[in-house]
């Protein structure tokens, strides 16, 4: 979000300040790092797959689901660490820490930027504070985003030595009394510090309010904007109001009312307040409106100085002191001796660097280097967590030991901003790229050096800012960071880049690499793969596969003769076994699965049998591999389409005849349209209405039937498998039925691997994107009859921003009725009328799919009269070369 100010105009400003987690010592007001709890850290994480439980142990591996559950068990010295997420429900804190061992309730992330990217957000019920700290002492609340749609974000009552730091708070709106502030200090509270918060009160609320009965509180370095009043102290003596920015609020900026004696108002900015006559959204009031107000009962011992009080609307008083209005600091000083160093000019707080999109000070702001660093409650960092620094271009006019602090909540820091973009010089891995690092905003001095971190463990330092070459040796997604250093420090810019390996597809003659029944691929050992065991299958140099440069292999894996239930998981040898699966099987079943398995550094893949008992024979036929050299890239079809259906005559010239036993069906370009010699079709092939047991082999027309299989079926069974089908030299593909009875064949086109495409394949560590059984990626509930569920790609580890298609595995289990699953891109408004896998009630069965998505993901439609649990595992992605 960008903020700017046109001449003569007003722009509402709203931003989040979630800064470095700091505790504030009220006595010295010197910020210190968050206390390391002597007892330990209690974790809260309600994200999918976090295995949280409010009756659990609160460890990182078994966190609490709610903040309240963690707070209830916290004791002195504990830190309640809340991971990013949305937490619905008010939190009450009544336990106390000690001065040496406070209780800290803290959002994860140690900087403003981190908490912006991954906030922990708390939303209270109507009329409830998001956080209530009652009867407690030595408690720190740090770093949350919080919203109370009809109430207070943080209420501190009858408590002492409490710190509320770095909250982003939305207050209530719509008819709320002034007594419902965004942060409220009430009762007999004392020594409460409210610091570095970013608050948006409602129109008729205040940002920070201190009630009568409280004392010796510190309100420092907060940004209060967007309507409502700013900071209101009602009869609380000894309050320090320091370095806050109150921007564009209604009616009141900073007000000391009642017996708020012995207080200070220093280094604040109060800018452009409004009344109901100017902004009808502001509440109507009979009270006088002022930028800074000090009632007659609060003047004793109170000091006001080094503020910027700028009121451009003539209905707003700049100052109200003891009931008398003053329009400028000179008049106030002459009459009262207060505000001698106050300014009444535009603070120019509309710049944004080094936080683009967020408010800051313009380089010509009078707030720069003009504050009193000795003011009570003055911090060494601003609302963003940036250090107070000396601008070399501005003369220091401040006071205290450091005369360069800026007034208000925001420090103007070195504006140096940098950018980095990447230019591909080649699309293969090893891939050579050029990082173009440049200054986007000049700093206080010239850049003396550049360092480019390429995100793969290597970096390059140079004195120039452009054309920094680098070679990536392996595919993946990398965050590239360019850091510019000048004499005042360093600023960095980042970009996420993806480098495709030469993972273009190379079809090979269909070849059997593994058969545990005959000893093929096992050094002649004829033995099933035992339960909870794995075997390493050599890929590099095996049969038609080259000895080097292979990143992944396309195999048709078949399990048969299983004596127990289980699953097969394929992954790179030498890596940690993932939780994903490729084939699920029951005893005695013969099931196929087309997989794309990443190849390990040793040239092998690992096949793991996750069965609980018994073993199973495993067969693997290779269709092709991904690697170096000239090959085929994926041309995603977008919407899957049906090429062949012998039941309806689709793809057969209208002939509605099943494929006879021991016979081949030829799918021709004339009947299917646009089949190109040399291409490989990515198909989902289904057999149904089979009259006997058998198997189906798909191969290029014009060649002999290979000694391999793509799809095994039993009599009467409907079963599907993904197939990489090579197109013959005449533009045709053959489907051979090896059974003793006829069978209907259906083929849906998912994509084409072709020399004319620019999509290459990058294998990743397999990741589970959806599991409706445990809530991964969706609600924890089965998918109902004729209902669908979305699978979202965005934000999944290992997947890049420019993802165009993915290689996935879809599993259905715990089905209550027979049916089939249709997978299709979720940007389609209607299902395309294809199928991905067919299932019987109670069956667990899987099938691979190649799914286009353009970062939107895919939709799974449960075409059944019953419910089903669905699982999606992703093994790699296709993206631009």
C-alpha positions in Angstrom: 0.0 0.0 0.0 1.5 3.4 -1.0 0.7 6.6 0.7 1.1 10.0 -0.9 -0.2 13.5 -0.3 -1.4 15.8 -3.1 -1.3 19.5 -2.6 -4.2 20.7 -0.6 -5.4 17.1 -0.1 -5.6 14.6 2.8 -4.6 11.0 2.5 -5.6 8.5 5.2 -2.6 6.5 6.3 -2.8 3.0 7.7 0.1 0.6 8.2 1.3 -2.2 10.4 4.2 -1.8 12.8 5.3 -5.1 14.2 8.9 -4.6 15.2 11.8 -6.3 16.9 10.7 -8.0 20.1 12.0 -5.8 22.9 11.1 -5.5 26.6 11.3 -2.0 28.1 12.8 -1.3 31.5 10.5 1.4 32.8 13.0 2.8 35.3 15.7 3.6 32.7 13.6 3.2 29.5 16.6 1.4 27.9 15.3 -1.3 25.6 16.6 -4.8 26.1 16.2 -7.9 24.2 13.3 -10.3 25.1 14.2 -12.1 28.3 15.3 -15.7 27.9 12.8 -17.7 30.0 14.4 -19.6 32.8 11.6 -22.2 32.8 11.2 -22.6 29.0 9.3 -21.8 25.9 5.6 -22.7 25.5 4.6 -23.0 21.8 1.3 -22.2 20.2 0.6 -23.2 16.6 -2.8 -23.9 15.1 -1.5 -24.3 11.5 -2.6 -27.4 9.5 -0.3 -30.3 10.2 1.1 -28.7 13.5 -0.5 -31.5 15.6 -1.7 -29.0 18.1 -3.7 -29.8 21.2 -4.8 -27.7 24.1 -4.3 -30.7 26.4 -0.8 -31.3 25.1 2.7 -30.5 26.3 3.2 -27.2 24.6 6.4 -28.2 23.0 7.4 -27.2 19.5 6.5 -30.7 18.3 3.2 -30.8 20.2 2.1 -27.1 20.5 -1.1 -25.7 22.0 -3.8 -24.7 19.6 -4.9 -21.6 21.5 -3.0 -18.8 23.1 -5.2 -19.0 26.2 -4.3 -22.6 26.8 -0.6 -21.7 26.8 -1.1 -18.6 29.0 -3.0 -20.7 31.5 0.1 -22.8 32.2 2.7 -20.1 31.9 4.8 -19.2 35.0 7.5 -16.7 35.8 10.3 -16.9 33.3 8.2 -18.6 30.6 7.9 -17.3 27.0 4.7 -18.1 25.2 5.8 -18.2 21.5 2.9 -17.9 19.1 3.5 -19.1 15.5 1.9 -17.2 12.6 -1.8 -17.8 12.1 -5.3 -16.6 12.9 -6.3 -17.1 16.5 -10.0 -16.5 17.2 -10.9 -15.7 20.8 -10.1 -13.3 23.6 -7.0 -14.0 25.8 -7.0 -13.3 29.6 -3.7 -13.0 31.5 -3.6 -13.0 35.3 -0.4 -14.8 36.2 2.6 -12.7 37.3 6.3 -12.9 36.6 9.1 -11.2 38.5 11.5 -8.4 37.6 14.2 -11.0 36.9 11.9 -13.5 35.2 8.9 -11.9 33.5 6.2 -13.8 31.5 6.4 -13.0 27.8 3.6 -13.6 25.4 5.2 -13.1 22.0 4.3 -13.5 18.3 6.9 -15.4 16.3 9.3 -13.3 14.3 12.0 -10.9 15.6 11.5 -8.0 13.2 8.9 -5.7 11.8 9.3 -7.3 8.3 9.0 -10.8 9.5 5.8 -10.1 11.4 4.4 -8.4 8.3 5.1 -11.4 6.2 3.7 -13.9 8.7 1.6 -12.3 11.4 0.0 -13.9 14.4 -3.5 -12.3 14.5 -5.9 -12.4 17.3 -9.6 -11.6 16.9 -11.8 -11.2 19.9 -15.5 -11.8 20.1 -17.9 -8.8 20.0 -17.5 -6.6 23.0 -14.4 -8.4 24.3 -10.8 -7.1 24.5 -8.5 -9.2 22.4 -6.1 -9.3 25.4 -6.9 -8.6 29.0 -4.1 -8.4 31.6 -5.7 -8.2 35.0 -4.1 -8.2 38.4 -0.7 -9.2 37.0 2.8 -7.9 37.1 5.9 -8.2 35.0 4.2 -9.4 31.9 5.1 -8.5 28.4 2.9 -8.7 25.3 4.8 -8.4 22.1 4.3 -8.4 18.3 0.7 -9.4 17.7 -1.9 -8.2 15.2 -5.2 -7.8 17.0 -8.7 -6.7 16.2 -11.7 -6.0 18.4 -14.5 -5.1 16.1 -16.6 -3.8 19.0 -14.2 -3.5 21.9 -10.6 -2.9 23.1 -7.6 -4.6 21.7 -5.6 -4.6 25.0 -7.0 -3.9 28.4 -4.5 -3.6 31.3 -6.3 -3.3 34.6 -5.0 -3.3 38.2 -1.6 -4.5 37.0 2.0 -3.2 37.2 5.2 -3.4 35.3 3.4 -4.6 32.1 4.8 -3.9 28.6 2.6 -3.9 25.5 4.9 -3.6 22.6 4.7 -3.8 18.8 1.0 -4.5 18.5 -1.0 -3.6 15.4 -4.4 -2.9 16.7 -7.8 -2.2 15.1 -10.1 -0.6 17.6 -13.9 -0.7 17.6 -16.0 1.5 15.4 -19.6 2.5 15.1 -21.2 4.1 18.2 -18.6 3.1 20.7 -18.0 5.5 23.6 -14.6 7.1 24.2 -14.3 4.6 27.1 -13.6 1.9 24.5 -10.0 2.8 23.5 -7.8 0.5 21.4 -5.4 0.2 24.3 -6.8 0.9 27.8 -4.8 1.2 31.1 -7.4 1.1 33.9 -7.8 0.6 37.6 -4.8 0.9 39.9 -2.3 0.0 37.2 1.2 1.5 37.4 4.5 1.4 35.6 2.8 0.2 32.4 4.7 0.8 29.2 2.9 1.0 25.8 5.5 1.2 23.1 6.0 0.8 19.4 2.3 0.0 18.7 0.5 0.8 15.5 -3.1 1.6 16.4 -6.2 2.4 14.3 -9.0 3.5 16.7 -12.6 3.7 15.6 -14.1 7.1 14.8 -15.5 7.5 18.3 -12.8 5.7 20.2 -9.3 6.7 21.3 -6.0 5.1 20.4 -4.5 4.9 23.9 -6.3 5.8 27.1 -5.0 5.9 30.7 -7.7 6.0 33.3 -7.9 7.7 36.7 -6.2 5.6 39.4 -3.3 4.6 37.3 0.1 6.3 37.7 3.7 6.4 36.4 2.9 4.9 33.0 4.9 5.4 29.8 3.4 5.9 26.3 6.3 5.9 23.9 6.9 5.6 20.1 3.4 4.6 19.1 1.7 5.5 15.8 -2.0 6.3 16.2 -3.8 7.0 13.0 -7.1 6.6 11.1 -9.9 8.4 13.0 -10.8 8.5 16.7 -8.8 10.4 19.3 -5.1 9.9 19.9 -3.7 9.6 23.4 -6.0 10.5 26.3 -4.8 10.5 30.0 -7.7 10.9 32.5 -6.3 11.8 35.9 -3.2 9.6 35.9 -0.1 11.4 37.4 3.4 10.8 36.3 2.6 9.8 32.7 5.4 10.1 30.2 4.1 10.7 26.6 7.1 10.6 24.4 7.9 10.3 20.6 4.4 9.3 19.5 2.9 10.2 16.2 -0.9 11.0 16.2 -1.9 11.5 12.6 -5.2 12.7 11.2 -7.4 11.6 14.1 -10.7 13.1 15.1 -11.0 15.9 17.7 -8.1 15.2 20.2 -4.4 14.6 19.6 -2.8 14.3 23.0 -4.8 15.2 26.1 -3.9 15.3 29.8 -7.2 15.7 31.7 -8.0 15.6 35.4 -5.1 15.4 38.0 -2.5 14.1 35.5 0.2 16.1 37.3 3.9 15.6 37.0 3.6 14.3 33.4 5.7 15.0 30.3 4.7 15.5 26.7 7.9 15.5 24.6 9.1 14.7 21.0 5.5 13.9 19.7 4.0 14.7 16.4 0.3 15.7 16.3 -0.7 16.3 12.7 -3.9 17.5 11.0 -6.8 16.7 13.3 -10.4 17.0 12.2 -13.7 17.8 13.7 -17.2 16.8 12.7 -17.7 20.0 10.8 -14.9 19.0 8.5 -15.3 15.2 8.5 -18.8 14.1 9.2 -17.5 10.6 10.2 -15.9 12.2 13.3 -18.1 12.3 16.4 -19.8 15.5 17.2 -18.6 17.0 20.5 -19.2 20.2 22.6 -15.6 20.1 24.0 -12.9 22.3 22.5 -10.7 20.5 20.0 -7.0 20.7 20.3 -3.8 19.2 19.0 -2.3 19.1 22.6 -4.4 19.7 25.6 -3.4 20.0 29.3 -6.2 20.7 31.7 -5.7 23.1 34.6 -5.8 20.2 37.1 -2.9 18.5 35.2 -0.5 21.5 34.8 1.4 21.2 38.1 4.8 19.7 37.4 4.0 18.9 33.8 6.4 19.6 31.0 5.6 20.1 27.3 8.4 20.5 24.8 10.1 19.4 21.5 6.8 18.4 19.9 5.5 19.2 16.4 1.9 20.3 16.7 0.6 21.1 13.2 -3.1 21.9 12.7 -3.9 23.0 9.2 -7.7 23.4 9.9 -8.6 26.6 11.6 -11.3 25.1 13.8 -8.7 23.1 15.7 -6.8 24.7 18.5 -3.1 24.0 18.3 -2.8 24.0 22.2 -5.2 24.1 25.1 -3.3 24.9 28.3 -5.4 25.3 31.5 -8.4 26.1 29.4 -6.8 28.8 27.3 -6.3 28.3 23.5 -3.0 29.0 21.8 -2.5 28.8 18.1 1.3 28.5 18.1 4.2 27.5 20.4 5.6 31.1 20.7 2.3 32.3 22.2 2.2 29.2 24.6 5.8 29.8 25.6 5.3 33.4 26.3 2.3 32.8 28.5 3.3 29.6 30.3 7.0 28.8 29.7 5.9 25.6 27.9 6.7 24.4 24.4 9.8 26.6 23.9 11.2 24.1 21.3 7.8 23.0 19.8 7.3 23.5 16.1 4.0 24.3 14.3 4.9 23.2 10.8 4.1 20.3 8.5 6.1 17.3 9.7 6.3 15.9 6.2 5.6 12.4 7.2 4.7 10.9 3.8 8.0 9.4 2.7 8.3 5.6 2.8 11.9 4.5 2.5 13.4 2.2 3.7 10.0 0.6 4.1 8.3 1.0 0.7 4.6 1.2 1.0 4.7 2.3 4.6 4.8 5.9 6.0 8.0 7.6 6.9 9.6 11.0 6.9 10.5 13.0 3.9 14.2 14.0 3.9 13.2 17.6 4.4 11.0 16.9 7.5 11.6 19.3 10.5 11.3 16.2 12.8 14.7 15.0 11.7 17.5 15.3 14.3 15.6 17.7 16.5 14.3 15.7 19.5 15.3 15.6 23.1 16.9 12.2 23.6 16.8 12.7 27.4 13.0 12.8 27.4 11.4 10.2 29.8 10.6 7.1 27.9 12.7 7.9 24.8 13.7 4.7 23.0 16.8 4.0 21.0 14.6 2.4 18.2 11.5 3.7 16.3 8.2 2.1 15.6 9.7 -0.1 12.9 12.6 -1.2 15.1 15.1 1.0 13.2 17.8 2.6 15.3 17.8 6.3 16.0 20.6 7.6 13.7 22.3 10.9 12.7 21.3 12.2 9.3 24.6 13.7 7.9 22.6 16.1 5.7 20.7 17.8 8.6 22.1 19.9 11.4 21.4 18.5 14.9 19.1 20.8 16.9 18.0 18.3 19.5 18.8 18.0 23.2 20.2 15.3 25.5 23.3 13.2 25.0 22.3 12.3 21.4 21.1 15.4 19.7 20.1 13.6 16.5 16.9 11.7 17.5 13.9 12.4 15.3 10.6 13.6 16.7 7.6 11.2 16.5 7.4 7.5 16.2 9.3 7.2 12.9 13.1 7.7 12.5 14.4 8.9 9.1 17.2 6.5 8.3 19.6 6.1 5.4 17.1 6.0 2.4 19.5 3.7 0.4 17.2 1.2 -1.3 18.4 -1.4 -3.8 16.8 -3.8 -6.2 18.0 -7.0 -8.0 16.7 -8.6 -11.1 17.9 -11.8 -12.9 18.6 -12.3 -16.5 18.9 -15.8 -17.9 21.7 -16.5 -20.2 20.8 -20.1 -20.7 17.9 -22.3 -19.6 19.7 -25.4 -18.6 21.4 -26.6 -15.5 24.2 -26.0 -15.0 22.5 -22.6 -15.6 24.4 -19.3 -15.9 22.5 -16.2 -14.9 23.3 -12.6 -14.4 22.2 -10.7 -11.3 21.6 -7.0 -12.1 21.8 -5.1 -8.8 21.1 -1.4 -8.7 20.3 1.5 -6.5 16.6 2.3 -6.6 16.9 5.2 -4.0 20.2 7.0 -3.4 21.5 6.9 0.1 23.4 9.3 2.3 26.7 8.4 0.5 27.8 6.4 -2.5 27.8 2.6 -2.5 31.2 1.3 -1.8 30.6 -2.4 -2.5 27.9 -4.9 -3.5 27.4 -8.4 -2.3 25.1 -10.8 -4.1 24.0 -13.9 -2.3 22.7 -16.3 -4.8 20.8 -18.4 -2.3 22.7 -21.6 -2.9 25.4 -21.1 -0.4 27.6 -18.9 -2.6 28.0 -15.2 -2.8 30.0 -12.7 -4.9 31.3 -9.3 -3.7 32.0 -6.6 -6.3 32.6 -2.8 -6.4 30.2 -2.4 -9.3 26.4 -2.8 -9.3 25.6 -4.7 -12.5 26.1 -7.9 -14.4 27.2 -10.2 -11.6 27.3 -13.7 -13.2 26.6 -16.9 -11.4 26.2 -20.6 -12.4 23.7 -22.8 -10.7 24.7 -26.4 -10.7 21.3 -27.9 -9.7 17.7 -27.0 -10.3 15.6 -25.4 -7.6 14.1 -22.1 -6.3 16.5 -19.6 -5.0 16.2 -16.3 -3.1 18.8 -13.9 -4.5 19.8 -11.0 -2.2 21.8 -8.0 -3.3 23.3 -5.9 -0.5 24.6 -2.4 -1.1 27.0 -1.0 1.5 27.7 2.7 2.0 29.6 4.4 4.8 26.4 4.4 6.9 25.6 0.7 6.7 23.9 -1.6 4.2 20.6 -2.1 2.6 19.4 -5.2 0.8 16.9 -6.1 -1.9 15.7 -9.6 -2.7 14.1 -11.5 -5.5 13.0 -15.1 -5.8 14.3 -16.8 -8.9 13.8 -20.3 -10.2 16.4 -22.2 -12.3 15.2 -25.1 -14.4 17.5 -27.9 -14.9 17.8 -29.2 -18.4 15.0 -31.4 -17.1 13.5 -31.7 -20.5 11.9 -35.1 -21.1 13.7 -37.8 -23.1 11.4 -40.7 -24.1 13.1 -44.1 -24.4 12.1 -47.5 -25.7 9.9 -49.0 -23.1 12.2 -51.2 -21.0 11.8 -53.2 -17.8 14.3 -52.1 -15.2 13.0 -54.0 -12.2 11.1 -57.2 -11.6 11.5 -58.8 -8.1 9.8 -62.0 -9.5 12.6 -62.7 -11.9 15.5 -60.9 -10.3 15.7 -58.1 -12.9 17.2 -55.0 -11.3 18.0 -56.9 -8.0 21.3 -58.6 -9.0 19.3 -61.8 -9.7 17.7 -62.0 -6.3 14.1 -63.2 -6.7 12.3 -62.1 -3.6 9.4 -59.8 -2.8 10.1 -56.4 -1.2 9.4 -57.0 2.5 7.1 -54.8 4.6 8.9 -51.7 6.1 11.8 -52.3 3.8 13.2 -50.6 0.7 15.4 -51.3 -2.3 17.7 -49.0 -4.3 17.1 -49.2 -8.0 19.9 -48.1 -10.2 18.8 -45.5 -12.8 21.9 -43.8 -14.2 23.4 -46.0 -16.9 20.6 -48.7 -16.6 19.3 -49.9 -20.0 18.5 -46.9 -22.2 19.2 -44.3 -19.5 22.5 -42.3 -19.7 25.1 -42.6 -17.0 24.9 -39.0 -15.9 22.8 -35.8 -16.1 19.5 -37.5 -15.1 17.4 -35.5 -12.6 14.2 -37.7 -12.6 12.8 -40.8 -14.2 9.4 -41.7 -15.5 8.5 -45.2 -14.4 5.4 -47.4 -14.5 5.6 -49.2 -11.2 3.4 -52.3 -10.6 2.8 -54.2 -7.4 1.6 -57.7 -7.4 1.4 -60.9 -5.2 1.2 -58.8 -2.1 0.6 -60.9 1.1 -0.3 -57.8 3.2 -1.7 -54.3 2.7 0.8 -51.4 2.2 2.0 -48.6 0.0 5.0 -47.8 -2.2 6.9 -44.5 -1.8 9.4 -43.6 -4.4 12.1 -41.0 -3.7 15.7 -40.0 -4.3 18.2 -42.5 -2.8 20.3 -40.9 -0.1 17.5 -38.5 1.1 15.1 -38.7 3.9 12.0 -40.8 3.1 9.0 -38.5 2.7 5.5 -39.0 4.1 4.1 -39.2 0.6 3.0 -42.4 -1.3 2.7 -43.5 -4.9 0.7 -46.7 -4.8 -1.6 -48.1 -2.1 -2.4 -51.9 -2.3 -4.4 -54.6 -0.6 -3.3 -58.3 -0.3 -3.4 -60.0 -3.6 -3.9 -56.9 -5.7 -2.1 -56.1 -8.9 -1.9 -52.3 -9.2 0.1 -50.0 -11.5 1.2 -46.4 -11.0 3.0 -44.0 -13.4 5.5 -42.1 -11.2 8.1 -39.4 -11.8 10.8 -40.1 -9.2 13.8 -37.8 -8.4 17.1 -39.5 -8.9 19.6 -39.3 -6.0 23.2 -38.1 -6.3 24.3 -41.7 -6.5 22.1 -42.3 -9.6 19.5 -44.4 -7.8 15.9 -44.1 -6.5 14.5 -45.7 -3.4 11.3 -47.8 -3.5 9.9 -48.3 0.0 7.2 -50.8 1.0 5.2 -49.2 3.8 3.2 -52.4 4.6 2.6 -53.6 8.1 3.1 -57.3 7.3 4.1 -59.5 4.4 5.8 -58.4 1.2 5.0 -57.6 -2.4 6.6 -58.1 -5.8 7.5 -54.8 -7.5 7.9 -54.2 -11.3 9.2 -51.0 -12.8 9.1 -50.2 -16.6 10.9 -47.0 -17.7 9.1 -44.7 -20.3 11.7 -41.9 -20.2 13.8 -39.6 -18.1 14.4 -35.9 -17.4 17.9 -34.6 -17.9 20.4 -32.8 -20.1 20.5 -32.4 -23.8 17.8 -31.7 -26.4 14.5 -33.1 -25.4 10.8 -32.4 -24.9 9.1 -29.8 -22.7 5.6 -29.9 -21.5 2.8 -28.1 -23.4 0.0 -28.1 -20.8 -3.4 -28.4 -22.4 -5.1 -26.2 -19.8 -8.4 -28.0 -19.7 -8.1 -31.8 -19.8 -9.9 -33.3 -22.7 -11.1 -36.8 -23.8 -9.2 -38.2 -26.8 -10.5 -41.8 -26.7 -13.6 -43.7 -25.5 -14.4 -47.0 -27.2 -17.8 -47.0 -25.5 -18.9 -43.8 -27.3 -16.8 -43.9 -30.5 -14.6 -40.9 -29.4 -11.2 -41.2 -31.1 -12.3 -44.3 -33.1 -14.1 -42.6 -36.0 -17.4 -43.2 -34.3 -16.9 -47.0 -33.9 -18.3 -48.1 -30.5 -16.4 -51.4 -30.1 -14.1 -52.5 -27.2 -10.6 -53.6 -27.9 -10.6 -57.3 -28.6 -8.3 -59.8 -26.7 -4.7 -59.9 -27.9 -5.3 -57.0 -30.2 -4.3 -53.3 -30.7 -6.4 -50.2 -31.2 -4.7 -47.4 -33.2 -5.4 -43.9 -32.0 -4.7 -41.8 -35.1 -4.2 -38.1 -35.7 -7.2 -38.2 -38.0 -9.5 -39.4 -35.2 -7.9 -37.7 -32.2 -6.6 -34.6 -33.9 -3.1 -33.1 -34.0 -0.9 -36.0 -32.9 2.6 -35.1 -33.9 5.4 -37.7 -34.5 8.1 -37.5 -31.9 5.7 -36.0 -29.2 4.8 -37.8 -26.0 1.2 -37.6 -24.8 0.5 -37.3 -21.1 -2.7 -39.4 -20.8 -4.9 -40.7 -18.1 -5.9 -44.1 -19.4 -8.9 -46.0 -17.9 -10.0 -49.6 -18.7 -13.5 -50.8 -18.0 -16.0 -53.5 -18.9 -13.1 -56.0 -19.1 -14.2 -59.6 -19.8 -11.0 -61.2 -18.3 -7.9 -60.4 -16.4 -5.1 -58.8 -18.4 -3.0 -55.8 -18.9 -2.8 -52.9 -21.4 0.4 -51.6 -23.0 0.6 -48.2 -24.8 3.3 -47.8 -27.3 4.2 -45.8 -30.5 2.6 -47.2 -33.6 5.0 -48.8 -36.0 7.1 -50.5 -33.4 6.8 -53.9 -31.8 4.7 -54.5 -28.7 7.2 -54.1 -25.8 7.5 -56.5 -23.0 6.1 -54.0 -20.5 2.8 -52.9 -19.2 1.0 -49.7 -18.3 -2.2 -50.9 -16.7 -3.1 -54.2 -15.1 -6.8 -55.1 -14.7 -9.1 -57.9 -13.4 -12.2 -59.1 -15.0 -15.0 -56.5 -14.6 -12.6 -54.0 -12.9 -12.5 -50.2 -13.8 -9.1 -48.9 -13.1 -7.0 -45.9 -14.3 -3.3 -45.0 -14.7 -1.3 -42.1 -16.0 0.6 -43.0 -19.2 3.4 -41.3 -21.1 2.5 -42.4 -24.6 5.0 -41.9 -27.4 3.5 -40.9 -30.8 4.8 -43.0 -33.7 6.4 -41.8 -36.9 3.0 -41.9 -38.6 1.3 -39.8 -35.9 -0.4 -42.7 -34.1 -0.4 -44.4 -30.7 -1.3 -48.1 -30.1 -3.2 -49.6 -27.2 -2.6 -53.3 -26.9 -5.0 -55.5 -24.9 -3.0 -58.5 -23.5 -6.1 -60.0 -21.9 -8.1 -63.0 -23.1 -11.3 -61.0 -23.3 -12.3 -57.6 -24.7 -12.0 -54.3 -22.8 -13.2 -50.8 -23.2 -10.5 -48.1 -23.1 -10.8 -44.4 -22.2 -7.9 -41.9 -22.6 -8.0 -38.3 -21.4 -5.3 -35.9 -22.5 -3.5 -33.9 -19.7 -0.6 -32.4 -21.7 1.9 -33.0 -24.5 5.6 -33.3 -24.1 7.0 -31.7 -27.3 10.1 -30.0 -28.8 8.0 -26.8 -29.3 7.3 -26.1 -25.6 9.2 -24.2 -23.0 8.1 -26.0 -19.8 10.8 -28.0 -18.1 10.5 -30.2 -15.1 12.1 -29.7 -11.6 11.8 -32.5 -9.1 11.3 -31.4 -5.5 11.4 -33.2 -2.1 7.9 -34.7 -2.2 5.3 -32.7 -0.2 1.8 -33.4 0.9 -0.5 -30.6 -0.1 -3.9 -32.1 0.9 -5.1 -34.6 3.4 -8.7 -34.2 4.4 -8.2 -36.8 7.2 -6.0 -34.4 9.3 -6.8 -31.0 7.8 -3.7 -30.5 5.7 -4.6 -28.0 3.0 -8.3 -28.0 3.7 -10.9 -28.6 6.4 -10.5 -31.8 8.4 -13.6 -33.5 6.9 -14.3 -36.0 4.1 -15.4 -34.6 0.8 -19.1 -35.1 0.4 -21.1 -36.6 -2.4 -20.7 -34.7 -5.7 -18.7 -32.0 -3.7 -15.3 -30.7 -4.5 -12.2 -29.5 -2.6 -9.5 -27.0 -3.8 -5.9 -27.8 -3.7 -3.9 -24.6 -3.4 -0.3 -24.3 -4.7 0.5 -20.8 -3.4 3.0 -20.7 -0.5 3.9 -24.4 -0.6 7.6 -25.0 0.2 9.6 -25.9 -2.8 7.1 -24.5 -5.4 8.0 -21.3 -7.3 6.0 -18.3 -8.1 5.9 -19.1 -11.9 4.7 -22.7 -11.5 2.6 -23.7 -14.6 1.9 -27.4 -13.9 2.7 -30.0 -11.3 3.3 -33.7 -11.1 1.0 -35.0 -8.4 -0.5 -38.2 -6.9 -4.1 -38.3 -5.9 -5.3 -40.9 -3.3 -8.8 -41.7 -2.3 -9.6 -43.7 0.9 -12.5 -44.4 3.3 -15.1 -44.0 0.6 -18.6 -44.8 1.6 -19.8 -45.5 -2.0 -18.3 -46.3 -5.4 -17.4 -43.4 -7.6 -14.6 -41.6 -9.4 -12.5 -38.5 -8.8 -12.2 -35.8 -11.5 -9.1 -33.5 -11.1 -9.0 -30.3 -13.1 -7.5 -26.8 -12.9 -9.5 -24.8 -10.4 -9.7 -21.8 -12.6 -12.2 -23.7 -14.8 -15.8 -22.8 -13.9 -17.2 -26.2 -14.9 -15.7 -29.7 -14.8 -14.2 -30.7 -18.2 -15.8 -34.2 -18.1 -12.8 -36.4 -17.6 -11.8 -38.8 -14.8 -8.6 -39.3 -12.7 -9.2 -42.5 -10.7 -12.1 -44.8 -10.0 -12.8 -46.4 -6.7 -15.0 -48.9 -4.9 -16.5 -48.3 -1.4 -13.9 -48.8 1.3 -11.0 -49.0 -1.2 -7.8 -47.1 -0.9 -6.4 -46.4 -4.4 -4.1 -43.8 -6.0 -3.3 -42.4 -9.4 -0.8 -39.9 -10.7 -1.8 -36.8 -12.6 -0.1 -34.0 -14.5 -2.1 -30.9 -13.6 -1.9 -27.4 -15.1 -2.6 -24.7 -12.7 -0.8 -21.4 -13.4 -0.4 -21.1 -9.6 -4.1 -21.4 -9.0 -4.1 -25.1 -8.0 -6.5 -27.7 -8.9 -10.0 -28.9 -7.9 -10.9 -32.5 -7.0 -14.6 -33.4 -7.6 -15.9 -36.4 -5.8 -18.3 -38.0 -8.3 -20.0 -40.4 -5.9 -23.2 -40.7 -3.9 -21.0 -41.1 -0.8 -18.2 -39.2 0.9 -14.4 -39.8 0.5 -11.2 -38.8 2.1 -8.7 -37.3 -0.4 -4.9 -36.9 -0.3 -2.7 -35.1 -2.8 1.1 -35.4 -2.9 3.3 -33.3 -5.2 6.7 -34.6 -6.6 7.8 -31.8 -8.9 6.7 -28.9 -11.1 6.8 -27.6 -14.7 7.8 -24.0 -15.3 9.2 -21.7 -18.0 12.7 -22.4 -19.1 
